[in-house]
Amino acid sequence: MPALKPTEFLGRITWLGFVPDRDTSEIRTVTLNEMRLTFAGFADEFHAGLTRQSCSRVAAQYPEGTEIRNTRQLTILSADDMQEIARELELTDLEPQWLGASIVAEGIPDFSHIPPSSRLQSENGTTLTVDMQNQPCQFPAITIEAERPGHGKKFKPAAKSRRGITAWVEREGVLSVGDTLRLHIPDQRGWRPG
């Protein structure tokens, strides 16, 4: 019996990019039309690799800098969530390059809350596994402030529960702008302790 159920929810990729480095306090991504993914992610991406150094996101589990499995190779954002963030920031647009995005997709509702371990699979079989919801951080806020002075400081509260998800590559392949990703969710009920 399959552990993952294909759904009718489809997301269309509207933007692709990568963060080449993090030498500064700002975060800026480079736009792509196509992304060739291996089990380590996208080769030129700052977050690529089979393993990574632990950070504040897993501080309750590991001392910072501990080598762990890299489950945040990619950051996937919802175009709908980005519009809502822009609205709260009182901006007409919010560029994915300012947010450290790897992929922007449209069409899957409540995207930032899809279950961990869900899969996003393209028509050609390239498959991404959802790690968890991404939390807002200060790097996009700094970049937004540099681009649109007076608006970056409101990013973290505006992006709460809208920052997308982190994911890792389960099946290698190529993603292109315009590709469709089908959402597959774990076949289990929500956790109800007690």
Secondary structure, 3 states (H helix, E strand, C coil): CCCEEEEEEEEEEEEEEECCCCCCCCCCCEEECEEEEECCEECCCCCCCCEEECCHHHCCCCCCCCEEECCCCEEEEEHHHHHHHHHHCCCCCCCHHHCCCCEEEECCCCHHHCCCCCEEEECCCCEEEEEEECCCCHHHHHHHHHHCCCCHHHHHHHHCCCCCEEEEEEECEEEECCCEEEEEEECCCCCCCC
